[in-house]
Amino acid sequence: MKWQIILVLACALPASRLCAQEKIDLADKNQRLNYAFGLDIVSTFQQQEFDIDMKAFIAGMEDSLADKPALTPEQKAAVMRELQAYVQAKAEARRKVAAVNNLRDGEAFLAANARKEGVKILPVTAPDGSPGELQYKILKSGTGPSPQTTDVVEVHYRGSLIDGTEFDSSIRRGTPATFGLNQVIPGWREALKTMKAGDKWQLFIPAKLAYGEYGLPQIGPNSTLIYELELLSFYTPKAVIAPTNAPPAVVR
């Protein structure tokens, strides 16, 4: 339907050449560019659930082409600020709904998962000081000591949502990842402080030990995460790395 909307917009302009020929020629570079731009505009409006008023929209295009805008630059800037506030409010409303739903679904998943064979519980303290639990399953056992908070770890991992959607994977990229242990999310940090080189665990991380109520672009707010995490090696750096709230890896 998007191309139909763009065609209606174009044909509503009196000077439009598209009306005369009734259809566009996508082999023409300029028409192809304008067509793609039109698709992009409408798609953006639709994503933001913005109500397209065809009459006002077309009038704005006509006045702009004629260089006779009905709004002063100051009035236009005020309207755009209103639009920005509207978009931000809609996004925040969607985030809050998603946060509630994700938290509910994550808690239900963890409650059921805790009863599964092989799943162990590691008591931890969340960043806000509240008690928490980290569920894990041992897939492969290593030997030796465990990393300290100031160590640097080399790992292979795969991260997914509880619905199975993969959001990041060093395994898929074919290259291990290296991080300061005090630079990763709390769920990783608590697990790695217990793991030994050669260990491979499956982690089930509640939101408060992951990315919390705001999440990341690929990870919704209050999302429970599942990681396959293998500790390959670790070492103590010469200089201690300052703690951060960085993700365990660049999410791709």
N, C-alpha and C positions, 0 to 999 in steps of 0.2 A: 504493500500500500504506500510505501514511502515515495516511490517514483511518481505515483499518481498525485500525491500532495504537492510535490515540487512542480509537476506539470500544471496543476491548477493555479499555483502561485504565479508561475511564469505567464500563463495565458491571461491572467487577470491584469497584467501590465499592458496598457494600450500600445506601447512602442515595441513590445516583444516580437521578435522575429519568429519565435517558436509557435505563436498562435497561427501565423500565416501558413506554416508548413505542417501544423498540427502534431508534429512529433520532432524529437531531437535526433541529431545525427551524432552518435557516440564515436564515430570515426573522426569527427572534427575535434581537434585538440582543445579549442576554447570552449566548445559546448560540453565536452567531456569534463573539463575542469569545473565549469559552472554547475553542471549536474551533480558532480561529486560534492561540491561545496554545499549545494542545497540539501543533499542527503545528510550531510554532517550536521547542518544547522537543525533540521527537524529531529534528527536522532538525539541531539543534545537536549532539545526541549522535551522530548518524550522521556528521556532518562530522568530528567528533573521533575517530571509530572507537571510541566508547565502548560497552561491552557493557551493554545494558539488561537488568537482572534484574527481570522483571515483578513477582515476588513482593515483593522488597525495595522496589521503586519504589512500588507500591501501598500497602504498609505505611507508608511514609514519608508519603504523602499522607493516609492515614486518621488516623495519629497526629497529624499537623499540624492537620487539621480538628478533631480531638478535643482539641487543645491538651495532648497527652500524649506528647511526643517521647521516644524511648528513648535519645537522646543528649543530653548536657549541651551548653550553648553552646560550651564549650571543646573538647569532643570533636567537635562538628560543625565548628568552625573548623579543627581538625587534619585532618579528613577532606577539607575543601575545599582545604586547602593541598596535600594529597596529590594531589587531582584536578588542581590547577593545575600541579603538577610533572609529572604524567603528560601533560597536554595539551602543555606546553612541550617535553617530551622527544619526543613524537610529531611535533610541528611541526619540531623541529630535525632529527630523523631524515629527515623528508620533504625538508627544505631541502638536506641533504647529498646525498641521492640526486639531487635535481633539479640541484644545482650540478655534480655529476659528469657527468650526462647532457647538460646545456646546454653545458658546456665542450667536451665531445667533439663534439657536433653543430656548435657554433660553429666549432671548429677545422677540421672537415671542410668546412663551408660556405666558409670563407675560403680554404682551400687550393684548392678548385675555382673559386671566384670570381676569384682572382688570375690565372687563366689566360684569363679572358674578355676579349674585345676591348674596348678602351677603358678598362679598369681600370688605374689607376696606383697606385704605392706611395709613400707619404710616410713616411720613417723618423722616428720620434719616440722620446722617452724617457718611459716610464710613470711614474706617481707614485712607485712604489717604487724608481725609479732604473734599472730594467732597460730594455734596448732593446726597441722595439716597432715595429710597422708599422701605418699607417692606410691602408686602401684607399679610393680614391675614383674617381669618374667624373665628368668635366665635362659638364654638361648645357647650360650657357649661360655665355658669357664676358662679364665686365665689364671695366672699365678703372680706372686710377688706383692710388693707394697701398693698402696693406693695413692693417688695424687693428693697434694695439699692445695689449699685455696690459692696460693700464689704460684702454682705450677702452670705450665703451658701443656695442653693436651693435643694429641693428634688423633682424630677420630674419623670414622665413616658412619654415615647416618642416612636415614630416610624418614621424613616427617609427613604425617597425613592427619586429616580430620577424622572424626569418628565415623563419618559416612564413607571413608576409604579414599577420599580425594587427596592425592599427593600434592603438597605445596612446595617441597624442597627435597633435594637428594644429592649428597656428595657421591653416592654410588652411581647414580645416573650420569653425573658429570665425569666419573672415572678418576677423580682426584680427591684424596683425603683432605679434610679441613683441619686447620690449626687455630686454636683459640687460647687465650688466657682463661683459666678456670673461673676467675672472678669477673669475666666479661659475658658470661652466658646466662640464660634464664635460670631461675632458682631450681626448677625441676631437674635440669641437666646438672647443675652444680651439686645438688644433694646426691644424685645418683653417682656421678663421677668420683666424688670423694669416698665412695664405698667400693667402686669397681677396681679391678686390677687389670694390668695390661693383658690383652687377649680376651677379656670379658666382652660378651655381646648380650645386651639386654633389650627387652622390649619395654618401653616406658609408657605409662598412661598418666598424663600430666593434667591435673585440674587447672582451670583458668588462672587461679591466684598464684600458681607456681609457673605460669607461662606468660602470656601477654596481657592478662587481665581484662578489664572492662572495655578497653579501646582496641585491642588487637592490632593487626597489621592489614594492609590492603588485601593480601591473600588469606588472611586469617581473621574471621569475624570476631566481634567483641565477646568476651567470656567463653571462648572456645576451649574445649578439652582437646588435647593433642595426643597423638600416638607417635612415638619414635622408635625406630630400631636403631640402637646406638652401640657402636663397637669401639672400645678404647684400644687403639693401636699402640700408642706409646705416650710418654710424658717426660718433661724435664723441668728443672728449676732454672728460670732465666736469671741473668746477672742483675737486671733491674726489675723490681717488682712492678707489675702492670696495675695501673689505677683501676678500681672497680668502675663498671659502667652498667647500664641497663640494656646493652646491645643484644640483639637476637643471637641465637647460636650460630647463625650463618646468614649470608645474604639470601633472602627469599627470592626465588626466581619464578 
